[in-house]
C-alpha cells in the first residue's frame, strides 16, 4: 500500500512474524516502544504516517495482547518498497524535532466522564481506532489542529474531504444510528459509507456490540465544532 501525503509517499511495512522481513525478532517491548513512543528497535523515529500519536494512549495489557496475536499470524517474506518522504523529512532526526513540538508520549486526547461506557468509547476512538487521524484538519507541519479536532478535513491522501463527526454534523444521529453504521455501513438517511470508511466498517463490524455502543456514546458526546473550509 502507498500512502500519499503532502510530506511524501509512505508504505506500511511487513508486520508478520517473519524473522527477516517482518517483526518476528521483535519483543513485546519493541512493539510497545513503536506504539507508545514512535521509535523502532534500532532507535529511529517513525514517521507519524504511522499513527503512534494516537496509539500512545494504549494500555500495557492491550499492547501485550496485540503482540501475542501478531506472533500467531503466518510468516510472510518480502518487504514493502522504501518510503519517499519530502526533502525536509529524509533526515529522521527532523522527525524528532516534530515530535518535540506535537507529540506527547503516553498522553491520550480522550475526554473522560466517569461513565464506563463513554470512557470505554473514549479509549477506542482516541487510541485504538485513531478516528481523529482522518477526521481532523492539520497544520502546515502535518499535526492535528486541536481546536477543530474531529471537525473533518482534507483526506490525508488528497482524495476528498473527510466528514465532520462532531455534533455539528451528526446532531440528528442517535447513538443507535452510529452503532448501526459501524456494523452495517448504513447511514440513517438510507445511504452507505464509502471510501476508506467502508474499510473501517469491515473491521468495526466484527467488534462486540458493547464496543460499537461505546464508540457511539463517545462520538455523540463530542461538542459541536464548525467544519473548516476544505
C-alpha positions as CSV (number, residue, x, y, z in Angstrom):
1,X,0.0,0.0,0.0
2,X,1.2,3.5,-0.8
3,X,0.0,6.3,1.5
4,X,0.3,9.7,-0.3
5,X,0.6,12.9,1.7
6,X,2.0,16.4,1.3
7,X,5.1,15.1,3.0
8,X,5.8,12.3,0.7
9,X,4.7,8.8,0.0
10,X,4.8,6.2,2.8
11,X,4.4,2.5,2.6
12,X,3.2,0.4,5.6
13,X,5.8,-2.3,6.4
14,X,5.5,-6.1,6.8
15,X,4.3,-6.8,10.3
16,X,4.0,-10.5,10.0
17,X,6.2,-12.5,12.4
18,X,8.7,-13.3,9.6
19,X,12.1,-13.0,11.3
20,X,13.9,-11.3,8.4
21,X,11.3,-9.1,6.6
22,X,8.7,-8.8,9.4
23,X,8.7,-8.3,13.2
24,X,9.5,-11.9,14.2
25,X,12.5,-10.8,16.1
26,X,10.7,-8.1,18.0
27,X,9.9,-8.3,21.7
28,X,6.8,-7.0,23.3
29,X,8.9,-4.1,24.5
30,X,9.9,-3.3,20.9
31,X,6.2,-3.2,19.9
32,X,5.4,-1.0,22.9
33,X,8.2,1.4,22.0
34,X,6.8,1.6,18.5
35,X,3.2,2.2,19.5
36,X,3.7,4.4,22.5
37,X,7.0,6.2,21.6
38,X,7.1,6.1,17.8
39,X,10.6,4.6,18.0
40,X,11.9,1.5,16.1
41,X,14.1,-1.3,17.7
42,X,17.0,0.5,16.1
43,X,16.1,3.7,18.0
44,X,15.0,5.5,14.9
45,X,12.0,7.8,14.9
46,X,9.0,6.6,12.9
47,X,7.2,8.9,10.6
48,X,3.8,10.0,12.0
49,X,2.1,8.4,9.0
50,X,2.2,5.5,11.5
51,X,-0.3,7.0,14.0
52,X,1.6,6.4,17.2
53,X,0.3,9.9,18.1
54,X,-2.9,8.1,18.9
55,X,-1.6,4.6,19.8
56,X,0.5,6.3,22.5
57,X,-2.6,6.1,24.7
58,X,-2.8,2.3,24.6
59,X,-2.6,0.3,27.8
60,X,0.2,-2.1,28.5
61,X,-2.2,-5.1,28.7
62,X,-3.6,-4.3,25.2
63,X,-0.1,-4.0,23.8
64,X,0.9,-7.4,25.2
65,X,-2.3,-8.9,23.8
66,X,-1.7,-7.4,20.4
67,X,1.9,-8.7,20.4
68,X,0.7,-12.2,21.3
69,X,-1.8,-12.1,18.4
70,X,0.7,-10.8,15.9
71,X,3.0,-13.6,16.7
72,X,0.3,-16.1,15.8
73,X,0.0,-14.8,12.2
74,X,1.6,-16.6,9.2
75,X,5.2,-15.6,8.5
76,X,5.3,-13.8,5.1
77,X,8.5,-12.8,3.5
78,X,9.0,-9.7,1.4
79,X,9.4,-6.1,2.2
80,X,7.5,-3.0,1.1
81,X,9.3,-0.5,-1.1
82,X,11.1,2.3,0.8
83,X,9.3,5.5,1.8
84,X,9.8,8.5,-0.4
85,X,9.5,11.4,2.1
86,X,9.9,15.1,1.1
87,X,13.4,16.5,1.3
88,X,12.8,18.0,4.8
89,X,11.9,14.6,6.4
90,X,14.6,12.5,4.7
91,X,16.7,13.0,7.7
92,X,14.9,11.1,10.5
93,X,16.3,13.4,13.2
94,X,14.0,16.1,11.9
95,X,11.1,13.8,12.9
96,X,12.4,14.1,16.4
97,X,12.0,17.9,16.2
98,X,8.4,17.3,15.0
99,X,7.8,15.1,18.0
100,X,9.1,17.7,20.4
101,X,6.5,20.1,19.1
102,X,3.5,18.0,18.5
103,X,3.8,14.6,20.3
104,X,3.2,13.9,24.0
105,X,4.2,10.3,24.7
106,X,1.7,8.4,26.8
107,X,-0.9,11.1,26.7
108,X,-4.3,10.5,25.3
109,X,-6.7,13.1,24.0
110,X,-9.6,11.1,25.5
111,X,-12.3,13.1,27.3
112,X,-13.4,11.0,30.3
113,X,-16.7,11.5,32.0
114,X,-16.8,8.7,34.6
115,X,-19.5,6.8,32.7
116,X,-17.8,3.4,31.9
117,X,-19.5,3.1,28.5
118,X,-18.5,6.6,27.5
119,X,-14.9,6.1,28.8
120,X,-14.5,2.8,27.0
121,X,-15.6,4.6,23.9
122,X,-13.0,7.3,24.5
123,X,-10.3,4.8,24.6
124,X,-11.5,3.1,21.4
125,X,-12.0,6.3,19.5
126,X,-8.9,8.2,20.6
127,X,-6.3,5.5,20.9
128,X,-7.2,2.2,19.2
129,X,-9.3,3.4,16.3
130,X,-7.4,6.7,16.0
131,X,-10.5,8.3,14.4
132,X,-9.1,11.8,14.7
133,X,-6.2,11.0,12.5
134,X,-8.6,11.1,9.5
135,X,-11.5,13.2,10.8
136,X,-9.4,16.3,11.6
137,X,-7.6,19.1,9.8
138,X,-3.9,19.6,10.1
139,X,-1.5,22.5,10.2
140,X,1.4,23.1,7.8
141,X,3.5,20.6,9.7
142,X,1.0,17.8,9.5
143,X,-0.1,17.9,13.1
144,X,-3.8,17.8,14.0
145,X,-5.2,21.3,14.9
146,X,-6.6,20.8,18.4
147,X,-9.4,23.3,18.2
148,X,-11.0,21.6,15.2
149,X,-10.3,18.0,16.2
150,X,-13.0,15.7,14.7
151,X,-14.5,18.5,12.6
152,X,-13.4,17.0,9.3
153,X,-10.6,17.8,7.0
154,X,-8.9,17.1,3.7
155,X,-8.2,13.4,3.2
156,X,-4.5,12.8,4.0
157,X,-4.1,11.2,0.6
158,X,-5.8,14.2,-1.1
159,X,-8.8,12.2,-2.4
160,X,-11.6,14.2,-0.9
161,X,-12.8,15.7,2.4
162,X,-13.4,13.5,5.4
163,X,-16.6,14.5,7.2
164,X,-17.1,16.3,10.5
165,X,-18.2,13.8,13.1
166,X,-18.9,16.3,15.9
167,X,-22.5,17.2,16.8
168,X,-22.2,20.0,14.2
169,X,-22.7,17.3,11.5
170,X,-24.1,14.3,13.4
171,X,-26.5,16.2,15.7
172,X,-29.5,14.3,14.2
173,X,-27.9,10.9,14.6
174,X,-28.7,8.9,17.6
175,X,-26.3,6.6,19.4
176,X,-28.1,3.7,17.8
177,X,-27.6,5.3,14.3
178,X,-23.9,5.5,14.9
179,X,-23.6,1.9,16.2
180,X,-25.6,0.6,13.3
181,X,-23.4,2.4,10.8
182,X,-20.4,0.9,12.4
183,X,-21.9,-2.6,12.0
184,X,-23.6,-2.4,8.6
185,X,-22.2,0.8,6.9
186,X,-25.8,2.1,6.6
187,X,-26.5,5.7,7.5
188,X,-29.8,7.0,8.9
189,X,-30.6,8.8,5.7
190,X,-30.6,5.4,3.8
191,X,-27.2,5.9,2.4
192,X,-23.9,4.0,2.9
193,X,-20.5,5.0,3.9
194,X,-17.8,4.9,1.2
195,X,-14.1,5.4,0.5
196,X,-11.8,4.5,3.3
197,X,-14.7,4.4,5.9
198,X,-16.0,1.3,4.1
199,X,-12.8,-0.4,5.1
200,X,-13.1,0.8,8.7
201,X,-16.6,-0.7,8.9
202,X,-15.3,-4.0,7.7
203,X,-13.4,-4.0,11.0
204,X,-15.8,-2.4,13.3
205,X,-18.5,-4.8,12.1
206,X,-16.7,-7.7,13.9
207,X,-16.5,-5.8,17.2
208,X,-18.8,-6.8,20.1
209,X,-22.0,-4.8,20.2
210,X,-20.8,-3.3,23.5
211,X,-17.7,-1.7,21.8
212,X,-19.8,-0.2,19.0
213,X,-22.2,1.2,21.6
214,X,-19.3,2.7,23.5
215,X,-17.8,4.3,20.4
216,X,-21.3,5.7,19.6
217,X,-21.7,7.2,23.0
218,X,-18.4,8.9,22.9
219,X,-18.9,10.3,19.4
220,X,-22.4,11.5,20.3
221,X,-20.8,13.4,23.3
222,X,-18.3,15.3,21.1
223,X,-19.2,19.0,21.2
224,X,-20.2,20.7,18.0
225,X,-17.3,22.2,16.1
226,X,-17.7,24.1,12.9
227,X,-16.4,22.3,9.8
228,X,-13.2,24.0,8.5
229,X,-13.2,25.3,4.9
230,X,-12.0,22.5,2.6
